[in-house]
């Protein structure tokens, strides 16, 4: 930016000498301030680059699997980060398949000998078992978005060379390459650039390395499995969890929604981790964090590419971080030989087109108010909140399929208007119509809804105005 300085003609009085001296001192102080800020930034970048170089040269490589040429060709090998001083800059949209591995001794051919003498089945550090968690993440610097799509482990999928099975079996049958192929087929042919597999033992280490995580545990959770020494014992309420406690929250699935409810809690934990951990200080700590978890990670990302992804996350506005779940339904009893999450092809195509730029020949789903299912969830923390005025004003605007659903989340100060199926535009339309609330593109609302309105305490301030609006 160019700053132009002009002098008035005519009446002009010379400044006093002490004013000149003060201005000069302030100017010098400003120059020194910017000098030290600049030097600090250079030092931070240099320290990070040096530490990353040390990690790259001296530690165990992050790629712990030998991919054949055909397997490597499944992934797009084009560069995703800059070079030189731009090594931490993401240069194009990239899709990352992330898998969370929960592996027991009986899942692998050669388990550690010590694991066989314990009298129970402990988690082992391996990448050869079932993919307990599956995410497709899109980092898009062009749209300044970060999108995460959770794929339920029980998703019914056709696997190349095999019959239809649960998608979490693909890693056992053919590793990350077959998993990527299968995920791509389920998701309308979306391209996958890289993969990350992290063992469940590494998840706890990672959360500890990040200083734990503060979340709202939605209900008391108690479960015991002596065969695995899995003990879950969490109380409801907002609390700071260490790695082991967070893992208990992430693994619990013994309620009415099973794995789907667990995915909702996973999204809650991921958002909390991003809110508290994606900052410049975390970037400088990345080498240290990698050293803690490197033995529990297998990825075809380079360290430099990983830094570029984290750096992009730091710079991304939290409102542009979107978390969704593969649209679908629970299978009916007797429908298949096993219980599945059955993908909804039309909704999948709509979601992939809107958020992953995958072209589809299917007709887009209607987003007219009358076609949307809108769930109202009381998250005010109050007893017997009057939600009827909200339902009436929505119905008056043409939202005919409005219903009240159970709320399980944290009491909210601000209402969340949740795009449960990824339709952020419809959620934004409702927010603009109501004049309050915050749009969230995530899957933490009612499973059967298109949009879930999680009514917060701000509703209590608006209810009188809405009652006046709908009064005859």
Kinemage of the C-alpha trace (Angstrom):
@kinemage 1
@onewidth
@group {chain A} dominant
@subgroup {mainchain}
@vectorlist {calphas} color= white
{ca unk a 1} P 0.000 0.000 0.000
{ca unk a 2} L 1.372 3.467 -0.962
{ca unk a 3} L 0.855 6.302 1.495
{ca unk a 4} L 0.887 9.783 -0.087
{ca unk a 5} L 1.880 12.721 2.084
{ca unk a 6} L 0.903 16.322 1.096
{ca unk a 7} L 1.687 19.694 2.658
{ca unk a 8} L -0.889 22.432 2.882
{ca unk a 9} L 0.058 25.658 1.105
{ca unk a 10} L -0.323 29.028 2.773
{ca unk a 11} L -0.491 29.208 6.541
{ca unk a 12} L 2.196 26.936 7.867
{ca unk a 13} L 3.874 26.864 11.242
{ca unk a 14} L 7.072 24.935 11.835
{ca unk a 15} L 6.790 22.048 14.298
{ca unk a 16} L 8.554 22.329 17.610
{ca unk a 17} L 11.845 20.505 17.974
{ca unk a 18} L 10.554 18.290 20.789
{ca unk a 19} L 7.714 17.122 18.515
{ca unk a 20} L 10.233 16.244 15.822
{ca unk a 21} L 12.306 14.303 18.347
{ca unk a 22} L 9.223 12.395 19.602
{ca unk a 23} L 8.101 11.519 16.093
{ca unk a 24} L 11.591 10.328 15.222
{ca unk a 25} L 11.741 8.168 18.336
{ca unk a 26} L 8.289 6.713 17.658
{ca unk a 27} L 9.269 5.988 14.057
{ca unk a 28} L 12.450 4.242 15.196
{ca unk a 29} L 10.534 2.317 17.858
{ca unk a 30} L 8.026 1.196 15.222
{ca unk a 31} L 10.832 0.078 12.932
{ca unk a 32} L 12.460 -1.899 15.738
{ca unk a 33} L 9.104 -3.442 16.675
{ca unk a 34} L 8.511 -4.662 13.135
{ca unk a 35} L 12.127 -5.816 12.922
{ca unk a 36} L 11.724 -8.025 16.000
{ca unk a 37} L 8.339 -9.306 14.832
{ca unk a 38} L 9.891 -10.212 11.490
{ca unk a 39} L 12.919 -11.848 13.103
{ca unk a 40} L 10.650 -13.837 15.438
{ca unk a 41} L 8.632 -15.071 12.470
{ca unk a 42} L 11.783 -16.051 10.613
{ca unk a 43} L 13.089 -17.818 13.703
{ca unk a 44} L 9.795 -19.712 14.081
{ca unk a 45} L 9.811 -20.837 10.447
{ca unk a 46} L 13.504 -21.719 10.585
{ca unk a 47} L 13.109 -23.700 13.788
{ca unk a 48} L 10.134 -25.574 12.383
{ca unk a 49} L 11.870 -26.279 9.082
{ca unk a 50} L 15.027 -27.423 10.852
{ca unk a 51} L 13.123 -29.674 13.208
{ca unk a 52} L 11.129 -31.140 10.328
{ca unk a 53} L 14.331 -31.805 8.421
{ca unk a 54} L 15.719 -33.564 11.484
{ca unk a 55} L 12.561 -35.668 11.714
{ca unk a 56} L 12.770 -36.507 8.014
{ca unk a 57} L 16.411 -37.570 8.172
{ca unk a 58} L 16.697 -39.321 11.512
{ca unk a 59} L 13.331 -40.795 12.490
{ca unk a 60} L 11.343 -43.781 11.315
{ca unk a 61} L 9.782 -42.926 7.921
{ca unk a 62} L 6.076 -42.136 8.143
{ca unk a 63} L 5.418 -44.624 5.325
{ca unk a 64} L 5.506 -48.011 7.025
{ca unk a 65} L 3.868 -50.065 4.261
{ca unk a 66} L 5.485 -51.299 1.049
{ca unk a 67} L 3.011 -50.329 -1.676
{ca unk a 68} L 3.369 -52.113 -4.999
{ca unk a 69} L 3.479 -49.910 -8.121
{ca unk a 70} L -0.170 -50.780 -8.823
{ca unk a 71} L -1.176 -49.925 -5.255
{ca unk a 72} L 0.760 -46.659 -5.293
{ca unk a 73} L -0.942 -45.738 -8.599
{ca unk a 74} L -4.330 -45.718 -6.841
{ca unk a 75} L -3.314 -42.441 -5.208
{ca unk a 76} L -2.601 -39.202 -7.071
{ca unk a 77} L 1.146 -38.681 -6.735
{ca unk a 78} L 1.206 -35.040 -7.891
{ca unk a 79} L 2.810 -32.587 -5.497
{ca unk a 80} L 0.416 -30.871 -3.078
{ca unk a 81} L 2.759 -28.415 -1.317
{ca unk a 82} L 5.090 -25.631 -2.387
{ca unk a 83} L 8.853 -25.728 -2.605
{ca unk a 84} L 11.596 -23.603 -1.069
{ca unk a 85} L 10.225 -21.073 1.400
{ca unk a 86} L 6.697 -22.144 0.397
{ca unk a 87} L 7.227 -25.662 1.766
{ca unk a 88} L 4.409 -25.187 4.290
{ca unk a 89} L 1.871 -23.897 1.724
{ca unk a 90} L -0.865 -26.100 0.262
{ca unk a 91} L -0.981 -25.462 -3.483
{ca unk a 92} L -4.108 -27.336 -4.639
{ca unk a 93} L -7.229 -29.119 -3.336
{ca unk a 94} L -6.357 -32.511 -1.885
{ca unk a 95} L -8.431 -35.458 -0.620
{ca unk a 96} L -6.986 -37.487 2.260
{ca unk a 97} L -8.376 -40.866 3.357
{ca unk a 98} L -7.856 -41.292 7.098
{ca unk a 99} L -8.318 -44.629 8.855
{ca unk a 100} L -8.292 -45.337 12.580
{ca unk a 101} L -7.049 -48.869 13.241
{ca unk a 102} L -8.224 -50.976 16.184
{ca unk a 103} L -6.187 -54.195 16.035
{ca unk a 104} L -6.268 -57.184 18.394
{ca unk a 105} L -3.710 -60.051 18.436
{ca unk a 106} L -6.103 -62.431 16.664
{ca unk a 107} L -6.503 -59.944 13.790
{ca unk a 108} L -2.933 -60.355 12.545
{ca unk a 109} L -0.753 -63.299 11.480
{ca unk a 110} L 2.218 -62.633 13.722
{ca unk a 111} L 1.105 -60.899 16.919
{ca unk a 112} L 3.726 -59.832 19.486
{ca unk a 113} L 4.578 -62.822 21.674
{ca unk a 114} L 4.059 -60.841 24.884
{ca unk a 115} L 0.458 -60.084 23.879
{ca unk a 116} L -0.353 -63.805 23.925
{ca unk a 117} L 0.613 -64.272 27.571
{ca unk a 118} L -1.657 -61.662 29.167
{ca unk a 119} L -4.877 -63.644 29.462
{ca unk a 120} L -6.843 -61.023 27.503
{ca unk a 121} L -6.744 -59.440 24.041
{ca unk a 122} L -4.891 -56.112 24.178
{ca unk a 123} L -4.705 -53.510 21.422
{ca unk a 124} L -1.521 -54.026 19.392
{ca unk a 125} L 0.367 -51.504 17.292
{ca unk a 126} L -0.410 -52.742 13.796
{ca unk a 127} L -2.110 -51.483 10.640
{ca unk a 128} L -3.354 -54.854 9.365
{ca unk a 129} L -6.717 -55.071 11.122
{ca unk a 130} L -10.157 -53.576 10.639
{ca unk a 131} L -10.532 -49.855 9.993
{ca unk a 132} L -12.543 -48.840 13.046
{ca unk a 133} L -12.815 -45.209 11.882
{ca unk a 134} L -12.861 -43.911 8.309
{ca unk a 135} L -12.797 -40.268 7.165
{ca unk a 136} L -12.407 -38.591 3.799
{ca unk a 137} L -10.959 -35.118 4.311
{ca unk a 138} L -10.831 -32.418 1.642
{ca unk a 139} L -8.417 -29.516 2.095
{ca unk a 140} L -9.465 -26.890 -0.453
{ca unk a 141} L -7.287 -23.733 -0.561
{ca unk a 142} L -9.255 -22.405 -3.538
{ca unk a 143} L -12.543 -22.304 -1.592
{ca unk a 144} L -10.802 -21.884 1.784
{ca unk a 145} L -12.700 -24.900 3.153
{ca unk a 146} L -11.872 -28.009 5.145
{ca unk a 147} L -14.446 -30.784 4.723
{ca unk a 148} L -14.542 -34.058 6.669
{ca unk a 149} L -16.851 -36.905 5.654
{ca unk a 150} L -17.275 -39.751 8.154
{ca unk a 151} L -17.917 -43.172 6.628
{ca unk a 152} L -19.550 -45.604 9.083
{ca unk a 153} L -17.545 -48.793 9.572
{ca unk a 154} L -20.664 -50.893 8.818
{ca unk a 155} L -21.287 -49.261 5.420
{ca unk a 156} L -22.325 -51.872 2.850
{ca unk a 157} L -19.914 -51.715 -0.072
{ca unk a 158} L -18.956 -53.862 -3.048
{ca unk a 159} L -15.266 -54.688 -2.760
{ca unk a 160} L -13.195 -55.505 -5.833
{ca unk a 161} L -12.533 -59.266 -5.930
{ca unk a 162} L -15.011 -59.924 -3.129
{ca unk a 163} L -18.726 -59.829 -2.454
{ca unk a 164} L -20.495 -56.967 -0.734
{ca unk a 165} L -19.113 -56.555 2.786
{ca unk a 166} L -18.781 -54.011 5.544
{ca unk a 167} L -16.371 -51.351 4.367
{ca unk a 168} L -14.095 -51.683 7.401
{ca unk a 169} L -13.008 -55.112 6.063
{ca unk a 170} L -11.283 -53.598 3.007
{ca unk a 171} L -8.096 -52.843 4.924
{ca unk a 172} L -7.776 -56.498 5.976
{ca unk a 173} L -8.462 -57.688 2.431
{ca unk a 174} L -6.186 -55.304 0.555
{ca unk a 175} L -4.711 -52.542 2.707
{ca unk a 176} L -4.969 -48.809 2.027
{ca unk a 177} L -5.091 -49.133 -1.775
{ca unk a 178} L -8.145 -51.433 -1.830
{ca unk a 179} L -9.772 -49.276 0.848
{ca unk a 180} L -9.220 -46.167 -1.268
{ca unk a 181} L -10.687 -47.884 -4.352
{ca unk a 182} L -13.753 -49.002 -2.394
{ca unk a 183} L -14.309 -45.602 -0.805
{ca unk a 184} L -14.006 -43.953 -4.220
{ca unk a 185} L -16.628 -46.315 -5.677
{ca unk a 186} L -19.055 -45.616 -2.813
{ca unk a 187} L -18.512 -41.866 -3.234
{ca unk a 188} L -19.259 -41.488 -6.957
{ca unk a 189} L -15.662 -41.946 -8.114
{ca unk a 190} L -14.031 -39.201 -6.023
{ca unk a 191} L -10.249 -39.067 -6.396
{ca unk a 192} L -8.061 -39.827 -3.370
{ca unk a 193} L -4.608 -38.242 -3.186
{ca unk a 194} L -3.085 -39.645 0.010
{ca unk a 195} L -3.926 -41.844 2.967
{ca unk a 196} L -3.187 -41.865 6.691
{ca unk a 197} L -3.598 -44.850 9.010
{ca unk a 198} L -3.267 -44.253 12.738
{ca unk a 199} L -3.420 -46.995 15.330
{ca unk a 200} L -5.781 -46.499 18.253
{ca unk a 201} L -2.762 -46.505 20.601
{ca unk a 202} L -1.465 -43.475 18.734
{ca unk a 203} L -4.754 -41.568 19.104
{ca unk a 204} L -4.395 -41.468 22.889
{ca unk a 205} L -0.743 -40.376 22.541
{ca unk a 206} L -1.720 -37.662 20.064
{ca unk a 207} L -4.413 -36.214 22.326
{ca unk a 208} L -2.006 -36.254 25.287
{ca unk a 209} L 0.652 -34.527 23.154
{ca unk a 210} L -1.906 -31.811 22.339
{ca unk a 211} L -2.613 -31.292 26.044
{ca unk a 212} L -5.902 -33.217 26.226
{ca unk a 213} L -9.277 -31.996 25.012
{ca unk a 214} L -12.184 -30.168 26.662
{ca unk a 215} L -15.560 -31.568 25.573
{ca unk a 216} L -19.103 -32.060 26.808
{ca unk a 217} L -19.787 -35.737 27.556
{ca unk a 218} L -23.479 -36.060 26.588
{ca unk a 219} L -24.410 -38.745 29.119
{ca unk a 220} L -22.966 -41.167 31.645
{ca unk a 221} L -21.041 -43.857 29.781
{ca unk a 222} L -20.220 -47.129 31.446
{ca unk a 223} L -19.037 -50.283 29.689
{ca unk a 224} L -16.726 -53.142 30.558
{ca unk a 225} L -15.170 -55.786 28.293
{ca unk a 226} L -12.861 -58.035 30.322
{ca unk a 227} L -11.693 -59.870 27.194
{ca unk a 228} L -10.036 -56.671 25.904
{ca unk a 229} L -9.499 -54.913 29.239
{ca unk a 230} L -11.691 -52.151 27.825
{ca unk a 231} L -13.133 -50.125 30.690
{ca unk a 232} L -15.271 -47.079 29.906
{ca unk a 233} L -16.432 -44.962 32.827
{ca unk a 234} L -17.312 -41.346 32.037
{ca unk a 235} L -19.716 -38.970 33.743
{ca unk a 236} L -21.955 -36.574 31.840
{ca unk a 237} L -20.902 -32.921 31.651
{ca unk a 238} L -18.233 -30.604 30.338
{ca unk a 239} L -14.744 -31.736 31.308
{ca unk a 240} L -11.109 -31.899 30.233
{ca unk a 241} L -10.168 -35.414 29.092
{ca unk a 242} L -6.717 -36.928 28.769
{ca unk a 243} L -5.872 -39.281 25.910
{ca unk a 244} L -7.199 -42.444 27.577
{ca unk a 245} L -10.455 -40.768 28.653
{ca unk a 246} L -10.978 -39.240 25.193
{ca unk a 247} L -10.447 -42.692 23.707
{ca unk a 248} L -13.195 -44.041 25.964
{ca unk a 249} L -15.566 -41.384 24.609
{ca unk a 250} L -14.518 -42.125 21.023
{ca unk a 251} L -14.914 -45.899 21.345
{ca unk a 252} L -18.225 -46.051 23.216
{ca unk a 253} L -21.037 -47.297 20.973
{ca unk a 254} L -23.349 -49.182 23.286
{ca unk a 255} L -26.515 -47.127 22.887
{ca unk a 256} L -29.490 -46.949 20.554
{ca unk a 257} L -27.522 -45.484 17.626
{ca unk a 258} L -24.480 -47.762 17.878
{ca unk a 259} L -21.673 -46.746 15.538
{ca unk a 260} L -23.634 -43.787 14.117
{ca unk a 261} L -23.892 -42.213 17.568
{ca unk a 262} L -20.178 -42.799 17.995
{ca unk a 263} L -19.497 -40.909 14.761
{ca unk a 264} L -21.446 -37.942 16.132
{ca unk a 265} L -19.265 -37.967 19.264
{ca unk a 266} L -16.139 -38.289 17.116
{ca unk a 267} L -17.130 -35.156 15.217
{ca unk a 268} L -17.694 -33.350 18.509
{ca unk a 269} L -14.198 -34.319 19.726
{ca unk a 270} L -12.583 -33.414 16.387
{ca unk a 271} L -14.143 -29.946 16.401
{ca unk a 272} L -13.008 -29.390 19.989
{ca unk a 273} L -9.462 -30.507 19.137
{ca unk a 274} L -9.355 -28.214 16.106
{ca unk a 275} L -10.701 -25.248 18.048
{ca unk a 276} L -8.056 -25.551 20.747
{ca unk a 277} L -5.099 -26.985 18.838
{ca unk a 278} L -4.980 -25.534 15.327
{ca unk a 279} L -2.845 -22.480 16.014
{ca unk a 280} L 0.683 -21.321 15.102
{ca unk a 281} L 2.084 -22.745 18.333
{ca unk a 282} L 0.877 -26.218 17.318
{ca unk a 283} L 2.684 -25.933 13.974
{ca unk a 284} L 5.993 -25.293 15.718
{ca unk a 285} L 5.333 -28.298 17.995
{ca unk a 286} L 4.570 -30.611 15.067
{ca unk a 287} L 8.019 -32.293 15.011
{ca unk a 288} L 7.748 -33.071 18.720
{ca unk a 289} L 4.217 -34.428 18.276
{ca unk a 290} L 5.328 -36.538 15.306
{ca unk a 291} L 8.106 -38.051 17.372
{ca unk a 292} L 5.524 -39.088 19.970
{ca unk a 293} L 3.154 -40.794 17.522
{ca unk a 294} L 5.344 -41.627 14.495
{ca unk a 295} L 5.474 -45.366 15.270
{ca unk a 296} L 1.664 -45.460 15.321
{ca unk a 297} L 1.203 -43.760 11.939
{ca unk a 298} L 1.432 -45.107 8.388
{ca unk a 299} L 0.985 -42.604 5.540
{ca unk a 300} L 2.197 -41.825 2.047
{ca unk a 301} L 2.294 -38.125 2.966
{ca unk a 302} L 5.751 -36.645 3.335
{ca unk a 303} L 6.539 -34.666 6.487
{ca unk a 304} L 6.579 -31.484 4.413
{ca unk a 305} L 3.121 -32.264 2.991
{ca unk a 306} L 1.822 -32.973 6.480
{ca unk a 307} L 3.113 -29.594 7.627
{ca unk a 308} L 1.358 -27.931 4.666
{ca unk a 309} L -1.943 -29.575 5.670
{ca unk a 310} L -1.584 -28.500 9.305
{ca unk a 311} L -0.572 -24.998 8.217
{ca unk a 312} L -3.669 -24.793 6.034
{ca unk a 313} L -5.807 -25.919 8.959
{ca unk a 314} L -4.343 -23.143 11.123
{ca unk a 315} L -5.296 -20.519 8.550
{ca unk a 316} L -8.814 -21.851 7.863
{ca unk a 317} L -11.717 -20.031 9.477
{ca unk a 318} L -13.569 -22.341 11.869
{ca unk a 319} L -16.878 -21.543 10.150
{ca unk a 320} L -15.421 -23.076 6.965
{ca unk a 321} L -14.670 -26.407 8.686
{ca unk a 322} L -17.480 -28.760 7.770
{ca unk a 323} L -18.106 -32.278 9.096
{ca unk a 324} L -20.577 -34.651 7.503
{ca unk a 325} L -21.553 -38.303 7.579
{ca unk a 326} L -22.241 -40.634 4.663
{ca unk a 327} L -26.016 -40.347 4.058
{ca unk a 328} L -27.853 -43.597 4.507
{ca unk a 329} L -30.022 -45.758 6.754
{ca unk a 330} L -29.829 -48.762 9.037
{ca unk a 331} L -30.635 -52.024 7.228
{ca unk a 332} L -33.881 -53.759 8.147
{ca unk a 333} L -33.886 -57.012 10.140
{ca unk a 334} L -33.524 -59.889 7.667
{ca unk a 335} L -32.735 -57.556 4.730
{ca unk a 336} L -29.156 -58.806 4.483
{ca unk a 337} L -27.073 -61.512 6.089
{ca unk a 338} L -25.596 -58.916 8.460
{ca unk a 339} L -26.559 -55.475 9.763
{ca unk a 340} L -25.334 -52.609 7.569
{ca unk a 341} L -25.383 -48.875 7.072
{ca unk a 342} L -26.900 -48.644 3.572
{ca unk a 343} L -25.793 -45.570 1.567
{ca unk a 344} L -28.458 -43.302 0.044
{ca unk a 345} L -27.145 -42.898 -3.517
{ca unk a 346} L -29.054 -39.710 -4.325
{ca unk a 347} L -27.974 -37.973 -1.129
{ca unk a 348} L -24.392 -39.199 -1.586
{ca unk a 349} L -24.285 -37.745 -5.108
{ca unk a 350} L -25.712 -34.445 -3.900
{ca unk a 351} L -23.167 -34.235 -1.077
{ca unk a 352} L -20.199 -35.163 -3.286
{ca unk a 353} L -21.196 -32.610 -5.900
{ca unk a 354} L -21.646 -29.797 -3.378
{ca unk a 355} L -18.563 -30.423 -1.238
{ca unk a 356} L -16.095 -32.536 -3.267
{ca unk a 357} L -16.757 -31.214 -6.803
{ca unk a 358} L -17.715 -34.647 -8.157
{ca unk a 359} L -20.002 -34.408 -11.184
{ca unk a 360} L -23.110 -36.579 -11.197
{ca unk a 361} L -25.815 -37.433 -13.705
{ca unk a 362} L -28.420 -37.800 -10.954
{ca unk a 363} L -31.070 -35.119 -10.580
{ca unk a 364} L -30.203 -32.856 -7.592
{ca unk a 365} L -32.370 -33.294 -4.519
{ca unk a 366} L -35.044 -30.691 -3.903
{ca unk a 367} L -34.184 -28.072 -1.302
{ca unk a 368} L -37.584 -26.382 -1.280
{ca unk a 369} L -38.804 -25.692 2.301
{ca unk a 370} L -41.738 -28.079 1.923
{ca unk a 371} L -39.446 -31.013 1.073
{ca unk a 372} L -37.091 -30.612 4.036
{ca unk a 373} L -37.351 -32.495 7.327
{ca unk a 374} L -36.551 -30.075 10.145
{ca unk a 375} L -35.902 -31.376 13.666
{ca unk a 376} L -36.160 -29.089 16.704
{ca unk a 377} L -33.898 -30.038 19.641
{ca unk a 378} L -34.074 -28.242 22.984
{ca unk a 379} L -30.501 -27.291 23.951
{ca unk a 380} L -31.367 -24.407 26.267
{ca unk a 381} L -30.644 -26.400 29.413
{ca unk a 382} L -34.051 -25.328 30.740
{ca unk a 383} L -37.048 -27.455 31.655
{ca unk a 384} L -40.199 -27.384 29.494
{ca unk a 385} L -38.981 -24.769 27.021
{ca unk a 386} L -41.834 -23.499 24.853
{ca unk a 387} L -40.907 -24.470 21.286
{ca unk a 388} L -44.384 -24.133 19.749
{ca unk a 389} L -43.878 -20.540 18.503
{ca unk a 390} L -40.746 -21.650 16.640
{ca unk a 391} L -42.588 -24.540 15.006
{ca unk a 392} L -45.469 -22.264 14.001
{ca unk a 393} L -43.238 -19.620 12.439
{ca unk a 394} L -41.388 -22.291 10.441
{ca unk a 395} L -44.645 -23.824 9.244
{ca unk a 396} L -45.895 -20.385 8.245
{ca unk a 397} L -42.785 -20.057 6.052
{ca unk a 398} L -43.551 -23.359 4.281
{ca unk a 399} L -41.488 -25.794 6.345
{ca unk a 400} L -44.237 -28.388 6.693
{ca unk a 401} L -42.155 -31.308 8.011
{ca unk a 402} L -41.137 -29.931 11.410
{ca unk a 403} L -40.898 -32.130 14.489
{ca unk a 404} L -39.390 -32.172 17.981
{ca unk a 405} L -36.488 -34.592 18.565
{ca unk a 406} L -34.460 -35.577 21.607
{ca unk a 407} L -31.392 -33.463 22.329
{ca unk a 408} L -28.212 -35.086 23.627
{ca unk a 409} L -25.644 -32.318 23.360
{ca unk a 410} L -24.233 -29.540 25.497
{ca unk a 411} L -26.534 -26.680 26.561
{ca unk a 412} L -25.882 -23.897 24.063
{ca unk a 413} L -25.636 -20.148 24.467
{ca unk a 414} L -26.229 -19.705 20.723
{ca unk a 415} L -28.624 -21.818 18.634
{ca unk a 416} L -26.980 -24.200 16.165
{ca unk a 417} L -28.707 -24.706 12.829
{ca unk a 418} L -27.164 -27.994 11.770
{ca unk a 419} L -27.016 -29.073 8.119
{ca unk a 420} L -27.308 -32.770 8.995
{ca unk a 421} L -27.089 -33.919 5.343
{ca unk a 422} L -24.500 -31.346 4.293
{ca unk a 423} L -26.979 -28.861 2.781
{ca unk a 424} L -25.444 -25.664 4.128
{ca unk a 425} L -27.500 -23.437 1.811
{ca unk a 426} L -30.823 -24.610 3.263
{ca unk a 427} L -29.474 -24.197 6.799
{ca unk a 428} L -28.368 -20.661 5.926
{ca unk a 429} L -31.831 -19.883 4.521
{ca unk a 430} L -33.448 -20.939 7.809
{ca unk a 431} L -30.934 -18.900 9.790
{ca unk a 432} L -31.613 -15.807 7.668
{ca unk a 433} L -35.375 -16.304 8.027
{ca unk a 434} L -35.244 -16.709 11.815
{ca unk a 435} L -32.706 -13.921 12.309
{ca unk a 436} L -30.684 -15.742 14.963
{ca unk a 437} L -28.476 -18.800 15.395
{ca unk a 438} L -25.243 -20.122 13.898
{ca unk a 439} L -25.019 -22.480 10.906
{ca unk a 440} L -23.012 -25.675 11.401
{ca unk a 441} L -22.362 -28.088 8.526
{ca unk a 442} L -21.929 -31.273 10.541
{ca unk a 443} L -23.793 -34.452 11.487
{ca unk a 444} L -24.419 -33.903 15.193
{ca unk a 445} L -28.163 -33.347 14.804
{ca unk a 446} L -31.127 -35.703 14.515
{ca unk a 447} L -30.317 -38.601 12.167
{ca unk a 448} L -33.618 -38.449 10.287
{ca unk a 449} L -33.490 -34.720 9.585
{ca unk a 450} L -32.194 -32.593 6.750
{ca unk a 451} L -31.778 -29.663 9.139
{ca unk a 452} L -31.639 -29.832 12.938
{ca unk a 453} L -32.252 -26.660 14.935
{ca unk a 454} L -30.520 -27.092 18.299
{ca unk a 455} L -32.271 -24.334 20.211
{ca unk a 456} L -29.919 -22.414 22.523
{ca unk a 457} L -30.419 -19.808 25.214
{ca unk a 458} L -30.658 -17.029 22.614
{ca unk a 459} L -34.075 -18.464 21.759
{ca unk a 460} L -35.377 -17.452 25.175
{ca unk a 461} L -34.664 -13.833 24.200
{ca unk a 462} L -36.360 -14.197 20.821
{ca unk a 463} L -39.459 -16.168 21.784
{ca unk a 464} L -41.543 -13.123 22.661
{ca unk a 465} L -40.867 -11.519 19.280
{ca unk a 466} L -41.793 -14.739 17.480
{ca unk a 467} L -44.987 -15.074 19.508
{ca unk a 468} L -45.949 -11.586 18.344
{ca unk a 469} L -45.131 -12.568 14.754
{ca unk a 470} L -47.478 -15.557 14.696
{ca unk a 471} L -50.254 -13.918 16.755
{ca unk a 472} L -53.557 -13.589 14.797
